[in-house]
Amino acid sequence: NGTSTMAGPAGLTNITQIYGLVDVVLHPAGDRLYLANRGSSPDDVSRMDLGGDPAAAEIHDTRYHGDYPFCGRLAISPDGRRLYTGCGVVLNTESLLGDDMIYAGRMNLSARDPSGFGQYASVALSVAPDNGSVALLEENQSTCEPRGDRLSDCHTRIAIYNATTLERRSLRGLAPFERGGDRLKQWGRRVMHRADGSLIVIAEVRTRNEATPSWLLHRLNS
């Protein structure tokens, strides 16, 4: 979402600003950035080329502005050929702007709860070093809203997808963390792949009376 200045190639729009919170990834070639915004409606994914004068750099959003939800999170495959977004929408990438950011399919996140309240979105994504799988941490956007009153119903789940077919291979929750006599809920915040394909998950735990959280680091086989 931004201020339009002119039509770009193949329906892409040249914009001057990105509104909302922004997640950014650098293409492995080092020649361009991809940005996903959230906190605006509709959200979108954009590209900024790094060649030339930075002051004159152009930002182009996708041709799908408003057609797909992206949820403001991004991960790029190590080979640079795909972008995976927080709502599960996947885009193919190409160096030529007119062929870039093309819809490639969707990873299906969990369905809304039986009451239809809220949708699931990813708070963090990571692509395996061999480009074979995608790991994400999903949570319900409504029950996990920090300013809301349903945090007791908020649960973080770890999902693994085939990076090519986009099928979900596994789904598991973060078990309560036992500290002293307490069983504390964990909220996943970051997920990262190690070189051997295993996962690092960073989770937050806190009680109602704690002003600052404690952080846990988990090592998991994917």
C-alpha positions in Angstrom: 0.0 0.0 0.0 1.6 3.3 -1.0 1.4 6.4 -3.0 1.1 5.5 -6.7 3.2 7.5 -9.2 3.0 5.6 -12.4 2.2 2.2 -13.9 5.1 -0.2 -14.0 5.8 -3.2 -16.3 3.1 -6.0 -16.6 0.7 -4.4 -14.2 3.2 -3.7 -11.4 2.9 -0.3 -9.7 5.7 2.1 -9.0 5.2 3.5 -5.4 7.0 6.0 -3.4 6.4 4.7 0.2 5.5 1.6 2.1 2.9 2.0 4.9 2.6 -0.1 8.0 5.2 -2.4 9.6 7.6 -3.9 7.1 9.4 -7.3 6.9 12.4 -7.2 4.5 14.6 -9.9 2.9 17.6 -9.5 0.7 17.7 -11.7 -2.5 20.7 -14.1 -2.4 22.0 -12.3 -5.5 22.3 -9.1 -3.4 20.8 -7.0 -6.1 17.3 -6.4 -4.7 15.1 -6.3 -1.6 11.6 -7.7 -1.1 9.3 -6.1 1.4 6.0 -7.2 3.0 3.9 -4.7 4.9 1.3 -5.3 7.6 -1.0 -3.0 9.5 -2.5 -1.6 6.3 -5.3 -2.8 4.1 -4.7 -4.4 1.8 -1.2 -5.6 2.5 1.2 -6.3 -0.3 4.7 -7.5 -1.3 7.1 -5.1 -3.0 10.5 -5.1 -4.7 13.3 -2.5 -4.4 16.3 -2.7 -6.8 19.6 -1.8 -5.3 21.5 -0.8 -8.4 22.2 2.8 -9.1 21.7 5.8 -6.8 19.9 4.9 -3.6 18.1 8.2 -3.5 16.5 7.3 -6.9 15.6 3.7 -6.0 12.1 2.6 -7.1 9.7 0.3 -5.2 7.3 -1.8 -7.2 4.5 -3.8 -5.6 2.9 -6.9 -7.0 0.2 -7.0 -9.6 -2.0 -8.7 -7.0 -2.6 -5.7 -4.8 -5.6 -6.7 -2.7 -6.1 -10.1 -4.5 -4.2 -12.2 -1.9 -3.4 -11.7 1.7 0.3 -11.7 2.5 0.3 -11.0 6.2 3.5 -9.0 6.4 6.0 -11.8 6.9 8.6 -13.0 4.4 11.2 -15.7 3.8 13.1 -16.3 0.6 14.5 -19.6 -0.5 18.3 -20.0 -0.5 18.3 -20.4 -4.3 16.4 -17.1 -4.5 13.6 -18.6 -6.7 10.6 -18.3 -4.3 9.1 -16.0 -1.7 7.0 -17.5 1.1 4.7 -15.1 3.0 2.9 -15.1 6.3 -0.5 -16.0 5.0 1.0 -18.9 3.0 0.9 -17.3 -0.4 4.0 -18.2 -2.4 5.5 -16.0 -5.2 8.1 -17.0 -7.8 10.9 -14.6 -8.3 12.9 -13.5 -11.4 15.5 -10.9 -12.0 13.5 -9.3 -14.7 11.0 -7.0 -13.0 8.1 -7.8 -15.5 8.4 -11.5 -14.7 8.9 -11.1 -10.9 6.6 -11.9 -8.0 4.3 -14.3 -9.8 1.7 -16.3 -7.8 3.0 -19.9 -7.4 0.4 -21.4 -5.0 -0.4 -21.4 -1.3 0.6 -23.2 1.8 -2.6 -24.0 3.7 -2.4 -22.8 7.3 -4.8 -24.0 10.0 -8.5 -23.2 9.5 -10.4 -20.8 11.6 -11.5 -22.2 14.9 -15.1 -23.7 15.0 -16.6 -20.4 16.0 -15.1 -18.8 12.9 -13.2 -16.4 15.1 -9.9 -15.2 13.5 -7.6 -16.6 10.9 -4.2 -18.2 11.3 -1.1 -16.5 10.1 2.6 -17.0 10.4 4.6 -14.9 12.8 8.0 -16.3 11.5 9.1 -18.5 8.5 12.3 -20.2 7.4 13.3 -22.1 4.3 15.7 -25.1 4.7 19.2 -24.8 3.3 18.5 -27.5 0.6 15.3 -25.6 -0.5 13.3 -28.7 0.3 11.0 -27.5 3.2 9.5 -24.5 4.8 9.0 -24.2 8.6 6.7 -21.6 10.1 5.2 -20.6 13.4 1.4 -20.0 13.1 -1.0 -18.4 15.5 -4.6 -17.2 15.5 -4.5 -13.5 14.7 -7.5 -12.7 16.9 -6.9 -14.8 20.0 -3.1 -13.8 19.9 -3.7 -10.1 19.6 -1.6 -8.7 22.5 -4.2 -6.0 23.2 -7.1 -8.4 23.2 -8.7 -10.4 26.0 -8.4 -14.0 24.6 -4.6 -14.6 25.1 -5.5 -17.6 27.3 -6.8 -19.2 24.0 -3.6 -18.3 22.1 -1.4 -21.2 20.9 1.7 -21.3 18.8 2.1 -24.2 16.4 5.1 -25.3 14.3 4.2 -26.4 10.7 6.5 -28.0 8.1 5.7 -27.8 4.4 7.1 -29.3 1.3 8.7 -26.2 -0.4 7.8 -27.5 -3.9 4.3 -29.0 -3.6 3.4 -26.8 -0.6 1.8 -29.7 1.2 1.9 -29.6 4.9 4.1 -32.5 6.3 3.6 -32.0 10.0 2.0 -29.7 12.6 2.7 -29.7 16.3 2.2 -27.3 19.2 4.6 -25.8 21.7 4.1 -27.7 25.0 3.8 -25.8 28.3 7.2 -25.0 29.9 7.5 -26.2 33.5 9.3 -23.7 35.8 9.2 -24.4 39.4 5.5 -25.3 40.1 4.2 -23.4 37.1 3.3 -24.6 33.7 3.8 -21.6 31.4 2.5 -21.2 27.9 5.0 -20.7 25.2 4.7 -18.2 22.3 6.9 -18.9 19.3 8.7 -15.8 18.1 11.4 -16.9 15.6 12.2 -20.1 13.7 15.5 -20.7 11.8 17.1 -23.6 10.0 20.6 -24.8 10.9 23.0 -26.0 8.2 22.0 -29.7 8.8 18.3 -28.9 8.3 17.3 -29.0 12.0 15.4 -26.1 13.5 16.1 -23.4 16.1 12.9 -22.0 17.7 12.9 -19.1 20.0 9.9 -18.9 22.3 8.7 -16.4 24.9 7.2 -17.3 28.3 5.9 -15.0 31.0 3.4 -14.9 33.8 0.8 -12.2 34.3 2.9 -10.5 36.9 6.2 -10.5 34.9 7.0 -7.2 33.2 9.5 -8.8 30.9 9.5 -12.2 29.3 11.9 -15.1 29.6 13.2 -16.6 26.4 13.7 -20.2 25.5 15.7 -21.7 22.7 14.7 -25.1 21.3 16.6 -27.3 18.9 14.3 -29.5 16.9 14.6 -32.0 14.1 12.4 -30.9 11.2 
